Amino acid sequence: MQHSLATDNPTPTLAEQLKRSSECLLRVPHLPERVKRDLRDLVNFAASQRIDDNEQALRLLNLYEITIKILSTNRETHAPDLSGFDANTDQLKRLNKELQRVITELDFEGEYGDLLIDIRAKLLLGVNSSTLLELTLQVLQLVVLGTENERKTSEKFLEQTNESLSKISSNSEQIISQSRSDFVQRQSLHNELNGLAKRSQNSLTLDKDFSSLLGSMTPLVRELSLLSERFRQSESREQALLEQIQYAKRQIDTLSDMTNEYRRRLEDQAKRLLLDPLTKTLNRTAFNDQLELEYRRWIRTQHNLRIVLFDIDNFKQINDHFGYSAGDKALKIIARTIGKELNQSDTLARFGGEEFIVILPEYQDQEVLTLIQKVQRNIALLPFKFRDRSLKITVSAACTQLKDTDTPELVLEHLGKALAEVKDFGSNQLFWK
């Protein structure tokens, strides 16, 4: 009986695993389009028809077999020649670092953000050219999926907003219509009340004896009673109208809260798009924009403008020996250490995986030199401790001053080459020009 119940009621674990396996197969690079289509049909059909998990698993295994055969055949017949790419280690490292930078600037939360973090962890440990290409494709796929998810979120918000506005509009029309009707009724009641008052006054003036006055006043009192009841009903309608107005106000307040929250999220997202999510410094894109502004100002004023590029020495060893979480911790601490020495008018950005860049406008050369040396000294004195092991971390730096023939692109290119050359002499180096 237990076996029968277990067979009739598959465990959720199997269903979840089937879903994960389907998603995993969809992310396989170079997956034939027809296999993707069959896989999507299987997932959609299973969700709508609730087919047995065992049957779904058999179909999924069949798609896996087809995929493996196709990919194996393609590798044998159309395998790309990547030998030259593997041989160019510098190019591989550069692309690896660039992909890491792109990942750090992507602002996706939830599942897509977690998958990007996993990809970055693999890149930090080092990958060959084939894996790098696959990871690049995965990043592109996640960007598309993440963007699509944000688009759907925006569409959902707009639908909710339109629905709320439609309800408010309908409610407002009812309030206006009811208000007009009540206004007409109140005018009618007031006219009747005025007429009743005049008739009562006439009776009091013309009727000389009590019996005659009583005879004329009795129907007037009866009319006054009916008129009072109609006034009471009008008050009830006005009370209902007031409640309807209060309900409309609550709807408007709710819509206002929704739009304010969405606006806040958009503002936060706009800020995050300019910041490196790990170190909270400017990212590469925001830095390029700021450098362009400083460059144009420098052209106009010809003030002293220096740029410093910092690079953490032997940073890969930290990731290899202690994990990328230790490397992330070091990056955050070093970013804060550099930032403490800067003024509000200075610009600090994360330039690459383990590189930070600083724009220093209107400093004297000696002031810049002193600042760089102080930063290097302070970082070297930081008490880093990973897995109960104390570690000394240093940074090397390259600094240059903008000259008449310089452009932002040329300056950055020269800084990168100078820093690579000076690091050949060891750690905690400084290139000064």
N, C-alpha and C positions, 0 to 999 in steps of 0.2 A: 504494500500500500504506500509506504514512504517513497519507494522508487517510482511508483506511478505518479504520485503527486509531484515529485521533483521533475519528472519528464514533462508533465502537463504545465508546470509553472517554472519556466526557465529563470535562472537567477539573473538579477540586473547586471551582474558583473559581465556576463557574456554579451549582453546587449551593448553595454558600454564599450567593451573591447572591440566589438564589431564596428561600432561608430568610430572609435579611434583608428582602427585599422583602415577603414574606408578613407578617413581624412589623411592618414599617412600615405596611402597609395596615391591619392590625388595630388600630393605634394612631390611625387617622384619627378625629377627633371626629365624632360623629353618624353613624357608619357603620351602615347598615341592618342589622338583626339577621339577616336572611336571607343577606346577603352575608357576614357574619361566620361564619354556620353553614357556608355553602358553602366559605369559605376554610379553616376548621378541618378540614372533611371532606377538602379537597384535601391539606392538610399531613399529616393522619393517614393518608390513603390512600397518599400518596406514600412515607411512611416505612415502612408495613407491606408494600406491594406492590412498592416499588422501581420505580416507573414511570419511563419515560425522561424526562430533564431537559427535553428539547425539548417534549414533550407537557405537562409540568408548567408550563413557561414560557408556553405558549399558553393554558392554562386560567387562569393567573394574570393574563395580559394581558386576557383576557376579563372577569375580575372587576374589574380596574382600570377598564376602559371602562364597565362597569355602574355602578361607584361614582361615577365622574366625572359621568355623565349624571344619576344620582339627586341628587347633591349640587348640581349646577348648577341642576337644576329646583327643588330646595328653596330655594336662595338667591334665585331669582327670585320664587318664590311666597310663601315664608315667611321672608324675610330679616328679622331683628330690627332694630328701630330703635335704633341705638346712638349716634345723633348727640348726644343729651344726655349720654350717658356719656362720649363723647370730649371733650365741652365741659368736663366737670367734671374738670379736670386734677388737682386736689388729691385727689379720690377715686381716680383712676387711680393716682396715685403711692402713695397709702396702701395700696391693694390690692396693688400691685407689691411694696412693702416687706414687707407682711404675708406674701405668698407666699414671698418670699426667706427670711423668718424661719422659716416652717414648714419649708422645705427644709433649712435649717441644723440644725434640730432632729431631722430624720429620720435614723435610724442604720441605713442600708442599705449593705451592702458589695457589691463586684462590679459586675455589669452595671447593676443598678438604681441603685446609688449613683452610677455614672458618668453615667447618663442624667439624674439629678437635678442633678448638677453642671453638665451642659450646659444644662439649663433655667435654672438660676440665672445662668449666664453671659449668656444672652439677656435675662433680666430686668434685669441690671445695665446692659446697653447701652440699655435702654429699649424698650418695645413699645407698640403701640396697643391699644385695647380688645379688638378681635377676637382678636388674637394672645394677649392676656392670658387671655382666656376659654379658648382652646385649650390654653395651657400649664397652666392650672389643672386642666383635665380630664386632661391627661397626668400631672400630679402625682398626682391621685386614682387614676388607673389604676396608676401605679407603686407607690403605697402599697398598693393591693389585691394586686398581684403580689408585692411584697416581703413583705407579711404572709403571703401564701399560701406563699411560699418558706420563710419561717421556720417556719411550721406544719409543712410537710413535713419540714424538718430535725429538728424536735422529734419528729415521729412516727417518723422513721427511728431516732433515738436510743432511743426507747422500745421499738421493735421489737428493736433490738440488745440492749437491757438485758433484755427479757423472754426472748429466746432464750438469753442467757448464764445467766440465773437458772434457766431450764428445764434447761439442761445441768448446772448445778451441783446442782440438786435431784435429777436422775436419777442423777448420779454419787454423790451423798451416800447415796441409797437403796441403791445397789449396795455402797458401802463398809460401810454399817450391816449389810446382809444378810450380806455376806462375813465381817464381823467377828464376828457372832453364830455363824455356822457354824464359824469357826475356834476360837471360844471353846469350843463344845461338843466339837469334836474334840480340843482340848488337854486338856480335862477327862477325856475318854475315855482319851487317851494316858497321862496322869498316873495314872489309876486302874489301867490295865494295868501301868504301870511299878511302882507300889506292890505290886500283886499278885505280879508277877514277883520283886520284891525279897524279899517274905515267903516265897515258895516256895523261893527260893535259900537263905534263912536256915534254913528247916526242913530242907532237904537237907543243909546243912552240919552241922546239929545232930544229925540222926537217922542219917545214913549213917556207919558206923564204919570201913569199909574203902574203899580208894581206888577199886576197880573199881565198887563200888556207887555211890560219889559221882560217878564219871565218867559212869555210866549215867544218873543223875538230872540231872546238870548239863548234859549235851549238849543235850537239847531246850530247856532254859532259855536256854542261850547262843544257840541258833538263834532263839528267840522274841525275845531281846534284840536280836539283829541286825536282825530284821524291824521291831522297835519303833524301833530307831535310824533305819532308812530312812524310816519314817513320820514321825519327828520332823524329818528332813531335808526331806521334802516339805512339812511344816507350815511350816518356816522359809521355804521358797520362796514358799508362799502368803502368808505375812506380809510378805515382801519385795515381792511384787506389790501387796499391799494398801497398803504404805507408799508405793510409787510412785503408786498411784491417789490417795492422800491428798495427795501433793505436787502432782499434776496439778490436783486440786480447789483447792488453795491458790493455784496459779498462775491458775486461772480467776477466783477471788475477787479476787486482786490486780489482774488485768486489769479486772474489772468496777469495782473501787474506783477505779482510775486513770481509767476512762471517766467515772464519775460525778463525780469530783473535777474533771476537765477541763470537763465540762459545767456544773458548778456555778460554776467560775471564769469561764466564758464568760457565764453568766447574771449573775454579779456585775459583770463588766466592762460588760455591756450595760446593767445597771441604773444604773451610774455614768455611762455615756455618755449615757443618756437625760436625765440632769440637767445635762450639760455641753454647751456650744457646741463642736462638733467642730473648729472652726477655731481659736478663741482659748483653748480649754480653761477658760474661765470658765463660771459658771452660765448656763444658757439662760433664756429668758423664763418658761417653766413653773416651773422650780425657783426663780427669783427671786420669782415671785408667792407660792409657798408660804412662802419665807423672810420675805417682807414681811408676810404674814399672821401669822406667829409673832411677829415684832418688834412688830407693831401691837397684838397682844393683850397682850404684855408691857408695852408703853407705856401701855396702858389701866390696867393694874394699878399700875405704879410711877410713871407720869407723868415718866419721865426725859427728858432732852433727846434728841430723835431727829430727825436730818436726813437728807434724801435728795437726792442730786446726780445730775443727768442730763447726761452729756457727749455732744456731737455733733461729729463731725469736719467741719471746714469744707471746702466745695467737694470733697467726696469723689467725687462723680460724675465730675468732671474727671479724677481719677486713673484711674478705670476706663476712661473714654473715650479718654484719651491713651496710657495705658501698659498697658491690659488688666486684667482682673479679678484676675489672679495678683499684680499689683503692689498692687492694693487689698487683697487677702488678706494680703499680707506686711505692709502698713501696719497693718492691724487687729491682727495678732498682736503687733507691736512696741508699739503703743499700749496694748493690754491689759496687757502685761507692765509697761509704764511706770507705769500707774495702780496696778497691784497692788503694786508695790514700796513705795508710800507708805501702804499700808493695814495695819491690825492684823489679827490672827487673828479677832477678833470682828466685823470688818467684812464686808460682803457686796458682791462685785463680780459683775456679770452683763452679758452682751451683751443689750441691750434691743431693738435693731432692727438694720437693715443696717449702719449706721455709728454707732450709739448705744450707749453704755455707761452703766449706772446703778449707783450705789453707795448702800448703806445705812450710815449712820454713827451708831451708838448711843453715847450717853453721852459726847459730845464737847462742849466749850465752843464757842460760836459762833466766837470768834476762831481756835480751833484748826482748825475746819472751813474757814474762809475762807483761812487760811494754806495748808492742804493743797491746796485747789482751785487756788490761784494757783501753788503749786509744781508741781502736775501740768501745768497749762497751760504754764508756763515750760519744764519738762523736755521736753515733747512738741515745743514750738517749736524746741528746740535739737537735736533728734534729727537725725542726718545721713542723711536718706533719699536714696537714689540709684537712679533707674530709667533704664535704657538710657543709662548714662553721663551722666545729667543730674541734678544735685543739686536737691532740692526741699524746701521748707519746708512742714511740715504743722502746722496749728493746730487747737485744739478750742475750742468755745464750751461754756458750762456754765450750768445753771440749778439753783439750790439753794433748798429751802424747809424749814421746820421744821413738824412736826405740831402742830396746835392742837386744841382740844377738839372742834370740830365736824367735823374731818377724818375721812375714810375713805381706805383705800388707793386705791380707784378715783378718788376726787376729787383726791387729791394727784397722782397720775400724770397725770390730765387737765390739771391746772393747770400742771404742770411742762412738759408737751409744748407747750402754748400759749405759756408764758413763753419757752421756748427759741426757738420760731419767731419770736416778736416781737423778741427781743434780737438774733437773727442778722441781722435787717434792717439793723442798724447797722454790720455788717461782720463780720470774723473775730476770733477770740480774745476773744469777749465773755463777760460773766458777769452773770447775773440772780441777785440775792440778795434773799431775803425772810425 
